[in-house]
Amino acid sequence: MTNLAPSALRPQHPVPRSLSGLVEEFNLEAHGDLADVFVTGVSLSSRTVQPGDLYVGVAGQHSHGASYAAAAREAGAVAILTDERGARLAAESGLPIIVTENARAALGTIAAWIYRTEENPATFFAVTGTNGKTSVVYLLFGILNQLGVTSGLTSTAERRIGDLAVTSSLTTPEASELHALLARMREAEVRAVGIEVSAQALSRHRVDGLVFDVAGFTNLSHDHLDDYAAMDDYFQAKLELFTPDRSRRGVVTVDSVWGQRIVAECRIPVTTISNHADVPADWRMTVVGENATYTEFVLEGPGARRLQTRVPLMGWYMAANAALAIVMLVESGFDLDQIAHALERDGGIDAYIPGRAELISGSTGPLVYVDYGHSPDAFLNTLAAIRKFTPGRLIMLFGADGDRDATKRADMGAIAARGADVVVVTDFHPRFEDPASIRAALLDAARAAVPNGEFYEVANPQAAFRQALALAGEGDAILYAGPGHENYHEVAGVKIPYSARDDSRQALRDAGWL
C-alpha cells in the first residue's frame, strides 16, 4: 500500500507524557500553567499539528515558526517549544510556552523522550555517503525480510514499515517525524530499521536523540557544495556519524581517501570493507559474474568466512552496496552462515530499489533505465555498467538541479559526453534558476569534452525522452538519469506532477515497444 503524497507515519496508540515532566527532565524554562498537560506527539509545522502535540517553533529563512502558534493551537497543540524570540511571538496564543536557546537543536532529544525512542528494541542501521545510501538501505530491508525479521526503512524514496509505505520529502526526515516513525514501527513489532542519513541530516539535527547500532559508509564524491564550503566540510559532516554519541560501531568502505580518513579519525570501533584486491581491509567483495539484470559476487572476511550470492541489479557498485549491507548485518550480530543459507534458498538477494538503474523496458526494443543519480560519480559508474551490456548505442538523457550545487555541472556534462554515444539535455527541477542557463552549462561542458559528439537540447522532459527514444532501436540503451523514483518536476516553486518512470513506459508503449 503506497501513498503518492508525502506523509508522516505516527504511532496509532501514543502514550501521553507529562509536560511538567519534560520541563523537569531537560531543565527548561517554562511559562504558563503546565498542570495536567500531557503531550502525545511533536510537530515542527503548524500544518501537521495533531491534537495533543507539542508544537516546535523555530526560526526559518523567511519567518519564525512561533508566528504560527495560534494556528497550531487551533489544530490541537497543547504547548509550544521555542526560543526567546519565539516566546515573545507566541505570547498571545494562550499556550504554555517552553523556552530553550535553540529549539531545532533540542528537537531530536525532546522528540525521542516524548516517543520513548530509548525503549525501542529494534536494531538501528545508519547508512551515509554520497552515492549508494538508498540502495544499501533497501538491500538491508530485503535481506532482513529473507531472514524472517520484521523490518522498516526510511530513505530518499519512501518510509516503509513492512508492506506499508509513504513517499518521502527529505532524504532523512526531520527529528520530530523520525522519532514518530520509529514509535509507529515499534507498534508494528519492527525489529530492525535501516535509515538513510545525509550530511544535512547530521548538520541540521535530524537524527539527534538516536544512537545507531551500526553505521555504514559507502563513498564520498563531489556533491552538495551549495551546502558545504568545500569537500572537507562535507566530509566532516559525515564523520560526525562515526562518534560515540551517534553510533556504537561502524562499517566503512575504504576504497577512497575519504573512507580511509573515516577509519583514521572516527571514535568508535570500525570494520573495513574493500572492493579492490590491492586495498587492505577486513572484508573484500569480488564480482564473479554479471549481466544486465544481476551481479554475482563473493564476500570474504576474517576467519575464512565466505559468502557467494547475487544482487538483482546491474553494476559492481550494486554488489558493493550489497556487500556493505551484509557486513553491517554481521556487525549487528547476525550470523554470516545464516545469511548465506537464506540467500542461497532464495536464489540471491531479493530486493527492489525504486529508481536506481531501474530497467523499465520490455523484451523488445532498446533497454531503458531510469536512475536517481545526479552526481558526476553516479554518472560515471552507471554509464560504465550499462555500456558493458549494450552492443549498440548508449543514449543519455539528463538535466541538473536548479538552485543547487552548480560546481558539479561541468563534470556531469563532460562525463555524459565521454560515456554515452548520444547526449540529450533537458530540464530537471530548475526551481527559480533560469533553465536555459543550466542546459547551456551542461552542453558547453559536453561539447568541450567531445567536440564532435551528438548532442540534443530539449527543454521539456517528456519531449526529451521521446527524442531519445526516437534515436534508439534494438541493441541500444537509454539512461534517463536524475528523476529516479520522484513523481514531480519543480519549476519556480511549483511541483508539477511528473513521473519519469510512468512517462517513459507510456512512450515505450506508444512506440510499440511495450
C-alpha positions in Angstrom: 0.0 0.0 0.0 1.7 3.2 -1.2 0.5 6.8 -0.9 1.5 9.2 -3.7 1.8 12.3 -1.4 4.5 12.6 1.2 3.0 11.8 4.6 4.3 11.2 8.2 3.7 7.9 9.9 2.9 8.3 13.6 2.1 5.9 16.4 -1.5 4.9 16.4 -1.6 4.5 20.1 0.7 7.1 21.6 1.5 7.1 25.3 1.0 10.6 26.8 3.9 12.2 28.6 3.6 14.9 31.2 4.6 18.4 30.0 5.9 19.2 33.5 8.0 16.0 33.4 9.5 17.2 30.1 10.5 20.5 31.6 12.0 18.8 34.6 13.8 16.2 32.5 15.6 18.8 30.4 15.8 21.6 33.0 13.9 24.0 30.7 12.3 27.4 31.3 8.5 27.4 31.1 5.7 29.9 31.1 2.0 29.2 31.7 0.1 26.5 33.5 1.7 23.1 32.9 -0.5 21.2 35.4 -2.4 18.3 33.9 -1.0 19.0 30.4 0.1 15.9 28.5 1.7 15.6 25.1 1.4 12.7 22.7 3.3 14.0 19.7 5.6 16.6 18.3 5.2 18.8 15.2 7.6 21.2 13.5 4.9 22.7 11.2 1.6 24.2 12.2 0.1 22.4 9.1 0.9 19.0 10.5 -0.1 19.5 14.1 -2.4 16.9 15.6 -4.4 17.1 18.9 -2.0 16.6 21.8 1.1 17.8 20.0 4.0 19.9 21.3 4.4 22.5 18.6 8.1 23.4 18.0 8.6 26.9 16.6 12.0 27.5 15.0 13.5 30.5 13.2 13.1 29.9 9.4 14.6 31.6 6.4 11.6 33.8 5.8 9.6 33.7 9.1 9.7 32.3 12.6 7.6 29.2 13.3 6.4 30.7 16.6 4.4 33.2 14.5 2.0 30.3 13.7 1.4 29.4 17.4 -2.3 30.4 17.2 -2.8 28.2 14.2 -1.0 25.3 16.0 -3.4 25.8 18.9 -6.4 25.7 16.6 -5.1 22.4 15.3 -4.9 21.0 18.8 -1.3 21.8 20.0 -1.2 21.8 23.8 2.1 23.7 24.2 4.9 25.3 22.3 8.7 24.8 22.4 10.6 27.8 21.0 13.5 30.2 21.6 13.3 33.6 23.4 12.2 35.5 20.3 9.6 32.8 19.5 8.3 33.1 23.1 7.5 36.7 22.5 5.8 36.0 19.2 3.7 33.2 20.7 2.8 35.0 23.9 -0.7 35.8 22.7 -1.5 32.2 21.7 -2.5 31.2 25.2 -0.4 28.0 25.0 2.1 27.1 27.7 5.5 28.1 26.4 8.7 26.2 26.9 11.9 28.2 26.2 15.2 26.8 25.0 18.2 28.5 23.4 18.0 26.6 20.1 14.7 24.8 19.5 15.9 23.0 16.5 18.9 21.6 18.3 16.6 20.5 21.2 14.0 18.9 18.9 15.6 15.5 18.5 16.3 14.7 22.1 12.8 16.0 23.2 11.1 14.1 20.4 13.0 11.0 21.5 11.8 11.5 25.1 8.1 12.0 24.0 8.1 9.0 21.7 10.3 6.9 24.1 12.8 6.0 21.5 15.3 4.7 24.0 12.8 1.9 24.9 12.6 0.8 21.2 14.0 -2.7 21.0 14.8 -2.5 17.3 18.4 -2.6 15.9 19.1 0.7 14.1 21.3 0.8 11.0 22.5 4.1 9.5 23.9 4.5 6.0 25.8 7.6 4.8 27.8 8.5 1.8 27.3 10.5 -1.5 26.0 7.6 -3.6 24.5 4.2 -2.6 22.7 5.2 0.6 19.3 4.4 -0.7 20.4 1.1 -2.3 22.1 -0.1 0.9 19.0 0.7 3.0 16.8 -1.3 0.6 19.2 -4.2 0.5 19.3 -4.3 4.3 15.5 -4.3 4.2 15.4 -7.1 1.6 17.9 -9.4 3.3 16.2 -8.9 6.7 12.9 -9.9 5.2 14.6 -13.0 3.8 15.9 -13.8 7.3 12.3 -13.5 8.6 12.9 -10.3 10.6 10.2 -7.7 10.6 11.9 -4.5 9.4 11.4 -1.0 8.3 13.3 1.7 6.5 13.4 5.4 5.8 15.1 6.6 2.6 15.1 9.3 -0.1 12.4 7.3 -1.9 10.0 6.4 0.9 9.3 5.5 4.5 8.4 1.8 4.9 7.1 -0.5 7.6 6.8 -3.9 6.1 4.3 -3.5 3.2 3.1 -0.1 4.4 4.9 2.8 2.7 4.6 6.5 2.2 6.7 8.7 -0.2 9.5 10.8 1.3 10.0 14.6 1.1 13.5 14.6 2.6 16.3 12.1 2.4 16.3 12.0 6.3 13.1 13.1 7.9 13.0 15.9 10.5 13.7 14.6 14.0 10.0 15.0 15.0 8.9 12.8 12.1 11.8 10.3 12.5 11.0 9.6 16.2 7.3 9.3 15.4 8.1 6.9 12.6 10.2 4.8 15.0 7.4 4.7 17.5 4.9 3.5 14.8 7.5 0.8 13.9 7.6 -0.3 17.5 3.8 -0.8 17.5 4.3 -3.0 14.4 6.9 -5.0 16.2 9.7 -4.0 13.8 13.0 -5.4 15.0 15.4 -3.7 12.5 15.4 -0.3 10.8 17.6 1.0 8.0 17.9 4.8 8.0 19.5 6.8 5.2 21.5 9.6 6.9 22.5 12.6 4.8 25.2 15.1 5.7 22.5 17.7 6.0 20.6 15.4 8.5 23.7 15.4 10.7 24.3 19.2 10.4 20.7 20.1 10.9 20.0 17.8 13.9 17.5 15.5 12.1 19.0 12.3 13.8 19.5 13.8 17.2 18.2 11.7 20.1 19.1 8.5 18.3 22.1 6.2 18.7 22.7 3.8 15.8 23.8 0.2 16.5 25.8 0.1 13.2 26.7 2.9 10.8 27.8 2.2 7.3 29.8 4.4 4.9 29.7 4.0 1.1 31.8 6.7 -0.5 32.2 10.5 -0.8 32.3 12.4 -4.1 31.5 15.8 -5.5 28.1 16.9 -4.3 26.3 19.3 -2.0 28.9 22.0 -2.3 26.0 24.5 -2.2 25.5 23.5 1.5 29.2 22.9 2.4 32.0 25.3 1.5 34.5 22.6 0.5 34.8 18.8 0.3 36.5 18.7 3.7 33.5 20.4 5.3 31.2 17.9 3.6 33.4 15.1 4.9 33.4 16.5 8.5 29.6 16.5 8.4 29.7 12.7 7.5 32.4 12.0 10.1 30.1 13.0 12.9 28.1 9.9 12.4 31.1 7.8 13.5 31.3 9.2 17.0 30.0 7.6 20.3 27.1 10.0 20.6 25.8 8.9 17.2 26.8 5.2 16.6 28.1 2.2 18.5 30.2 0.8 15.7 30.8 1.3 12.0 31.4 -0.5 8.7 33.5 1.7 6.3 34.3 1.2 2.6 38.0 2.1 2.4 38.4 2.3 -1.4 38.9 6.1 -1.3 40.9 8.5 0.8 37.7 9.6 2.4 36.9 6.1 3.7 40.4 5.8 5.0 40.1 9.1 6.8 36.8 7.9 8.4 38.7 5.0 9.9 41.7 7.1 11.0 39.6 9.9 12.6 36.5 8.1 13.9 36.0 7.4 17.6 34.1 4.1 17.5 35.1 0.5 16.6 35.1 0.1 12.8 35.2 -2.8 10.4 36.6 -2.1 7.0 35.5 -3.4 3.5 37.0 -3.0 0.1 36.0 -3.8 -3.5 39.6 -3.8 -4.7 42.2 -6.6 -4.3 45.1 -4.1 -3.5 43.3 -2.2 -0.7 43.9 -3.7 2.8 40.6 -4.3 4.6 38.8 -6.8 6.9 36.3 -7.8 4.3 36.6 -8.0 0.5 34.0 -8.1 -2.3 34.8 -9.5 -5.7 32.5 -9.6 -8.6 32.5 -13.1 -10.3 29.6 -12.7 -12.8 27.3 -10.1 -14.2 24.8 -9.3 -16.8 22.1 -6.6 -17.4 19.8 -8.0 -14.7 22.1 -9.2 -11.9 25.6 -9.1 -10.4 27.1 -12.1 -8.7 29.8 -11.6 -6.1 31.9 -13.3 -3.4 32.3 -11.7 0.0 35.3 -12.9 2.1 36.1 -11.8 5.7 38.0 -12.7 8.9 38.3 -16.3 9.9 38.0 -17.6 6.3 34.3 -16.6 6.3 32.9 -16.6 2.8 29.6 -16.0 1.1 28.7 -16.1 -2.6 25.4 -14.7 -3.9 23.9 -12.3 -6.4 22.1 -9.0 -6.3 19.3 -8.4 -8.8 20.8 -5.2 -10.1 23.4 -4.2 -12.7 26.9 -3.0 -11.8 29.8 -3.7 -9.5 28.8 -0.8 -7.3 25.4 -2.6 -6.6 27.4 -5.6 -5.5 29.5 -3.3 -3.3 26.3 -1.9 -1.7 25.0 -5.4 -1.1 28.3 -6.5 0.5 28.3 -3.4 2.8 24.7 -4.3 3.9 25.7 -7.9 4.7 28.7 -6.9 6.7 26.6 -4.3 8.6 24.2 -7.2 9.5 27.1 -9.3 10.6 28.4 -6.5 12.8 25.0 -6.2 14.4 25.0 -9.8 15.5 23.6 -11.8 12.5 25.5 -15.0 11.6 27.0 -15.0 8.1 26.1 -18.6 7.6 22.5 -17.9 8.4 22.5 -15.1 5.9 24.2 -17.3 3.3 21.6 -20.0 3.8 18.7 -17.6 3.3 20.2 -16.1 0.2 21.0 -19.5 -1.3 17.5 -20.7 -0.6 16.0 -17.7 -2.5 18.5 -17.7 -5.4 20.2 -14.5 -4.2 19.2 -11.2 -2.6 15.5 -10.4 -3.0 15.3 -6.6 -3.1 13.7 -3.9 -5.1 15.3 -0.4 -5.2 12.9 2.2 -6.8 14.5 4.4 -9.4 18.1 3.1 -9.1 19.2 2.0 -12.6 15.6 0.6 -12.8 15.0 -1.3 -16.1 11.6 -0.3 -17.3 11.7 -1.5 -20.9 10.3 -4.8 -22.2 11.7 -7.8 -24.0 12.0 -5.9 -27.3 13.4 -2.6 -28.3 16.1 -0.6 -26.5 16.9 -1.1 -22.9 15.7 1.9 -20.9 16.9 2.6 -17.4 15.6 5.3 -15.1 18.1 6.3 -12.4 18.2 8.8 -9.5 21.9 9.5 -9.9 22.6 13.2 -10.2 26.3 13.5 -9.4 29.4 13.1 -11.6 30.5 9.9 -9.8 27.0 8.3 -10.2 27.0 9.2 -13.9 30.4 7.6 -14.4 29.6 4.3 -12.7 26.1 3.9 -14.2 27.2 4.6 -17.7 30.1 2.2 -17.4 27.8 -0.6 -16.1 25.2 -0.1 -18.9 28.0 0.1 -21.6 29.1 -3.4 -20.7 25.8 -4.9 -21.9 24.9 -2.5 -24.8 26.0 -3.8 -28.2 24.6 -0.7 -29.9 24.5 2.9 -29.0 24.2 4.3 -25.4 22.0 7.4 -25.2 21.9 9.5 -22.1 19.2 11.9 -21.0 19.7 14.2 -18.1 19.5 17.7 -16.6 20.8 19.4 -13.5 19.1 20.7 -10.3 18.5 24.4 -10.2 19.4 26.4 -7.0 21.7 23.5 -6.0 25.5 22.8 -6.3 26.4 24.4 -9.7 30.0 23.4 -9.4 29.4 19.8 -10.4 27.6 20.7 -13.7 30.8 20.8 -15.8 31.8 17.3 -14.7 28.3 16.0 -15.3 28.3 17.2 -18.9 31.8 16.0 -19.6 31.2 12.5 -18.1 27.9 12.2 -20.1 29.6 13.1 -23.3 32.5 10.7 -22.8 30.4 7.8 -21.5 27.5 8.0 -23.9 27.2 8.0 -27.7 24.4 10.5 -27.7 23.5 13.1 -25.1 20.1 14.7 -24.7 20.0 17.6 -22.2 16.7 18.5 -20.6 15.3 20.4 -17.6 15.5 18.8 -14.2 14.0 20.8 -11.3 15.2 24.2 -12.5 13.4 25.7 -9.5 14.0 29.5 -9.5 17.1 29.3 -11.7 17.0 30.1 -15.5 16.6 26.6 -17.0 18.2 27.7 -20.3 21.4 28.7 -18.5 21.5 25.3 -16.7 21.2 23.5 -20.0 23.8 25.7 -21.6 26.3 24.9 -18.9 25.8 21.2 -19.3 26.0 21.3 -23.1 29.1 23.6 -23.1 30.9 21.1 -20.9 29.8 18.2 -23.0 31.0 19.9 -26.3 34.3 20.8 -24.7 34.9 17.2 -23.7 33.8 15.7 -27.0 33.7 18.4 -29.7 32.3 16.1 -32.4 29.7 14.5 -30.2 26.0 14.1 -30.9 24.1 16.4 -28.6 20.4 17.5 -28.4 18.7 20.1 -26.2 15.1 19.5 -25.4 13.7 21.6 -22.6 10.5 19.6 -21.8 11.4 16.3 -20.1 8.5 14.4 -21.8 9.6 15.6 -25.3 13.2 15.0 -24.4 12.6 11.3 -23.6 10.7 10.9 -26.8 13.6 12.4 -28.7 16.0 9.9 -27.0 13.6 7.1 -27.8 13.4 8.1 -31.5 17.1 7.8 -31.8 17.2 4.3 -30.3 16.5 0.8 -31.6 17.2 -2.9 -30.8 20.5 -3.3 -29.2 20.7 0.3 -28.0 20.2 1.6 -24.4 18.8 4.8 -22.9 19.9 6.0 -19.4 17.5 8.6 -18.1 19.4 10.0 -15.1 18.2 12.3 -12.4 14.5 11.8 -11.6 14.6 8.2 -10.5 11.6 7.5 -8.2 10.4 11.1 -8.0 6.9 12.0 -9.0 7.2 15.7 -9.7 9.1 18.3 -11.7 9.8 21.5 -9.8 9.6 24.9 -11.6 9.6 28.3 -10.0 8.4 26.9 -6.7 5.7 24.7 -8.2 5.9 20.9 -8.1 4.3 19.8 -11.3 3.2 16.1 -11.3 5.7 14.1 -13.4 6.9 10.5 -13.1 9.9 9.7 -15.4 9.2 6.0 -14.9 5.5 6.3 -15.9 6.1 8.7 -18.7 8.9 6.6 -20.2 6.7 3.5 -20.1 3.9 5.3 -21.9 6.4 6.5 -24.5 7.6 2.9 -25.0 4.0 1.7 -25.4 3.3 4.5 -27.9 6.3 3.4 -29.9 5.2 -0.2 -29.8 8.0 -1.5 -27.6 5.8 -2.4 -24.6 
